[in-house]
Amino acid sequence: GGAGVLGSSFMMLGRSGEQWMQSSLFVFTPMNPFRAAVTKVMRHTACDFLVLAVIIASSIALAFESPNLPDDSTVLVVARKLDIVWATFFSVELSLRIVVHGCLLGKKAYLRSGWGALDLVCTVVSIVGATSVGSSIKALRALRVVRAARVARMH
């Protein structure tokens, strides 16, 4: 079956619209070896525990920060370095989940769920917070507390 105009356009490219709708990022079909391997890893219980551990660790690190600390304090210097670690981890996790589920197309696409969209927002906030400096970014960094909401999604 096709998927309307989009499906008939894909059929000209040699795949049915249904095959394209099941593919992730128009590259990874459900039978793609890379997607299958990523799916196996992401569905493993250890992966959930690792994500949960990183969420908890990042939340604990966040608790040590204070807007009253001087910019050159050891706590803030370490926190900024950890922000890069957290942002990298969550970016990789988001990317892998999109490989597994797809981005927007398909019934089970990752960003079609509220939790997937929240993941995207948390990840973007993490990236912006880790790569920006200055007082105007402090308010945005406060949004990092939303990461803890991801724990609710996991259980």
Helices and strands as residue ranges (DSSP letters): H 4-12, H 17-22, H 33-42, H 45-64, H 74-101, G 110-112, H 114-131, G 135-137, H 138-142, G 143-149, H 150-154
